[in-house]
Amino acid sequence: MSDRNSGEVCAVVVTYQPDRVVLARVLRETSLQVGRIVVVDNGSEAGVLDALAGECDACPIDIVRLGDNYGVAAAHNAGIRAARSDGCEYVLILDQDSIPQPGMVGHLLQAARTLQSRGVPVSAVGPRYRDPHTLHESYFVRLGTWGFERTYCDKSTRDAIVPVDFLISSGSLIPMAVLDVVGGMDESLFIDHVDTEWCFRAGARGYEAFGICQALMHHSLGTRAIRVRALRERQVAIRSPLRLYYMVRNSLLLYRRPHVPSRMRMADLKRLLPLCLFFGMLVPPRVENLRMMLKGAWHGLRGVAGRYGTPQRR
């Protein structure tokens, strides 16, 4: 299988005030492995994307300018529509700082096809990722009886295809036919848990998601991350107060969805409560963190969704 899967895979890269150097590398590496790239910009400053077309010599690049920040889900959906109009069979979702390593898309595509040839209804396949700054290695997640069960890719499992309950959106390869059945991303969530909600929605229709150990992506956890053993997390990304609002609010909104299993509610609460204590008591600005998390909890309980400051009821 060639590295460049021309005509089959369209990459959708969502941008918002990107680092131009990092984004240029994302586009160069991605262009070697896909047939087309759609960059969907969520209202970056003028001129940020002007030089992008020259970064992609190996494949065409289209830029969709939304003109404002409508959120990750809306940007994904805009990119998916563009990929559908181009006749692509698969959509590869990427963040603006997610860099596919050599062969990543080929490994994902081969795994998806192998599973589909066996009659497995595949919703998405995704790579493992490594944070290039902290060297943190990701893991794949399933729901256990009392919490999340993690599967790491090591030397003995480098060729493994791992069943998962959900994947992060960045790096996910999704068959267009599945999007036609399941639908796009839930724009009311704006940013956090968009990927989780879609995976569970697809799962409720009988589709299954898989992590592909052979596929590797470099992906940053955030602008800063720290190691916290007490939370049983190797790395915790430091989030802004606004992201903490979305984290809490969207978790509570997720719990209200009928296709989200009760085990997910229990497992996520076990993750969420210690994080709220951590950001509210130990990470500055503590008062603002706490205020925004409480507001997120209140809005989540009331069913308030959408972009912060322009809410909509669910």
ChimeraX attribute file (.defattr): number of C-alpha atoms within 10 A of each C-alpha:
attribute: neighborCount
match mode: 1-to-1
recipient: residues
	/A:1	9
	/A:2	11
	/A:3	16
	/A:4	20
	/A:5	18
	/A:6	16
	/A:7	14
	/A:8	18
	/A:9	27
	/A:10	32
	/A:11	29
	/A:12	30
	/A:13	26
	/A:14	26
	/A:15	24
	/A:16	18
	/A:17	14
	/A:18	18
	/A:19	12
	/A:20	15
	/A:21	9
	/A:22	14
	/A:23	21
	/A:24	22
	/A:25	18
	/A:26	23
	/A:27	29
	/A:28	20
	/A:29	19
	/A:30	30
	/A:31	26
	/A:32	22
	/A:33	25
	/A:34	26
	/A:35	20
	/A:36	28
	/A:37	25
	/A:38	23
	/A:39	27
	/A:40	26
	/A:41	29
	/A:42	21
	/A:43	17
	/A:44	17
	/A:45	13
	/A:46	9
	/A:47	8
	/A:48	16
	/A:49	19
	/A:50	9
	/A:51	10
	/A:52	18
	/A:53	16
	/A:54	12
	/A:55	17
	/A:56	20
	/A:57	12
	/A:58	17
	/A:59	19
	/A:60	15
	/A:61	22
	/A:62	15
	/A:63	18
	/A:64	16
	/A:65	16
	/A:66	15
	/A:67	12
	/A:68	12
	/A:69	16
	/A:70	18
	/A:71	22
	/A:72	26
	/A:73	23
	/A:74	23
	/A:75	26
	/A:76	26
	/A:77	19
	/A:78	21
	/A:79	28
	/A:80	26
	/A:81	13
	/A:82	21
	/A:83	24
	/A:84	17
	/A:85	9
	/A:86	13
	/A:87	13
	/A:88	20
	/A:89	16
	/A:90	26
	/A:91	27
	/A:92	28
	/A:93	23
	/A:94	26
	/A:95	20
	/A:96	26
	/A:97	25
	/A:98	25
	/A:99	28
	/A:100	27
	/A:101	17
	/A:102	16
	/A:103	19
	/A:104	23
	/A:105	30
	/A:106	20
	/A:107	22
	/A:108	28
	/A:109	24
	/A:110	12
	/A:111	22
	/A:112	26
	/A:113	15
	/A:114	12
	/A:115	15
	/A:116	12
	/A:117	10
	/A:118	8
	/A:119	9
	/A:120	15
	/A:121	18
	/A:122	21
	/A:123	28
	/A:124	28
	/A:125	28
	/A:126	35
	/A:127	30
	/A:128	23
	/A:129	26
	/A:130	20
	/A:131	16
	/A:132	14
	/A:133	14
	/A:134	14
	/A:135	12
	/A:136	17
	/A:137	16
	/A:138	21
	/A:139	16
	/A:140	25
	/A:141	20
	/A:142	17
	/A:143	18
	/A:144	13
	/A:145	11
	/A:146	11
	/A:147	18
	/A:148	19
	/A:149	14
	/A:150	14
	/A:151	17
	/A:152	15
	/A:153	21
	/A:154	10
	/A:155	8
	/A:156	7
	/A:157	14
	/A:158	13
	/A:159	14
	/A:160	15
	/A:161	21
	/A:162	20
	/A:163	16
	/A:164	21
	/A:165	19
	/A:166	26
	/A:167	23
	/A:168	17
	/A:169	23
	/A:170	24
	/A:171	31
	/A:172	25
	/A:173	25
	/A:174	24
	/A:175	22
	/A:176	21
	/A:177	13
	/A:178	19
	/A:179	20
	/A:180	10
	/A:181	10
	/A:182	18
	/A:183	14
	/A:184	17
	/A:185	23
	/A:186	19
	/A:187	19
	/A:188	21
	/A:189	26
	/A:190	22
	/A:191	20
	/A:192	21
	/A:193	21
	/A:194	22
	/A:195	21
	/A:196	19
	/A:197	23
	/A:198	23
	/A:199	27
	/A:200	24
	/A:201	20
	/A:202	24
	/A:203	20
	/A:204	15
	/A:205	15
	/A:206	12
	/A:207	17
	/A:208	20
	/A:209	27
	/A:210	26
	/A:211	27
	/A:212	25
	/A:213	26
	/A:214	19
	/A:215	25
	/A:216	23
	/A:217	24
	/A:218	21
	/A:219	25
	/A:220	22
	/A:221	21
	/A:222	13
	/A:223	9
	/A:224	13
	/A:225	17
	/A:226	12
	/A:227	14
	/A:228	12
	/A:229	10
	/A:230	9
	/A:231	13
	/A:232	11
	/A:233	11
	/A:234	14
	/A:235	18
	/A:236	18
	/A:237	13
	/A:238	17
	/A:239	18
	/A:240	14
	/A:241	21
	/A:242	14
	/A:243	17
	/A:244	26
	/A:245	26
	/A:246	28
	/A:247	21
	/A:248	26
	/A:249	28
	/A:250	29
	/A:251	23
	/A:252	22
	/A:253	24
	/A:254	23
	/A:255	20
	/A:256	15
	/A:257	12
	/A:258	11
	/A:259	17
	/A:260	19
	/A:261	13
	/A:262	11
	/A:263	15
	/A:264	21
	/A:265	16
	/A:266	18
	/A:267	17
	/A:268	18
	/A:269	17
	/A:270	14
	/A:271	15
	/A:272	15
	/A:273	11
	/A:274	14
	/A:275	16
	/A:276	18
	/A:277	13
	/A:278	18
	/A:279	22
	/A:280	22
	/A:281	14
	/A:282	10
	/A:283	13
	/A:284	14
	/A:285	13
	/A:286	16
	/A:287	14
	/A:288	16
	/A:289	24
	/A:290	21
	/A:291	15
	/A:292	22
	/A:293	24
	/A:294	18
	/A:295	17
	/A:296	27
	/A:297	22
	/A:298	16
	/A:299	22
	/A:300	24
	/A:301	15
	/A:302	14
	/A:303	17
	/A:304	22
	/A:305	22
	/A:306	20
	/A:307	17
	/A:308	14
	/A:309	6
	/A:310	8
	/A:311	13
	/A:312	12
	/A:313	11
	/A:314	12
